[in-house]
Amino acid sequence: MTVTDAAASSQARSVLASFTEYADAQAMVDRLSDQQFPVEHVAIIGYNVRIEEQVTGRMTNWTAAGYGAASGAWFGLLIGLLFGLLSDNIAAWILLLLLGLGLGALWGAVFGFVGHLATRGRRDFSSVKQFLAERWDVTVRSDELLRAQSLLAHTVQSGSAAPPEGGAASTRV
């Protein structure tokens, strides 16, 4: 941390607004940015943060091979497309696309299978993780609070940006 970073983080901060949804806090910062507010003076702080992981299915070696084949096919298709651009023969271009697709799928399946096999059953499921918080506070440096409030009031009054829908808690300062 540099001296200027330490000085900036030790500045007093004030809560501009609190939200129950992160997207609403992010939208407020975006509105401030649109109004040329120095957003480097803004922070979004989550309280009572937790990670929630929803298990979406069982992961076997063959499932991992299937996922690997799908992602490898996309990568192979991209490589085939790039090499195909160097060809002036349409048949060669299509052949390169198909060859890239096939080889990408094959190697993706191999790497997916071997990669999952290497975990030795320590994680035999797929999942989606979410980063959640009870509330999200948008804070600004205290010396910028009035300017931020004024800019936000101006955007709501002029109709150039709608206030967040339903996500705001009632603690606007």
Secondary structure, 3 states (H helix, E strand, C coil): CCHHHHHHHCCCEEEEEEECCHHHHHHHHHHHHHCCCCHHHEEEEEECCEEEEEEEEECCHHHHHHHHHHHHHHHHHHHHHHHHHCCCCHHHHHHHHHHHHHHHHHHHHHHHHHHHHHCCCCCCEEEEEEEECCEEEEEEEHHHHHHHHHHHHHHHHHCCCCCCCCCECCCCC
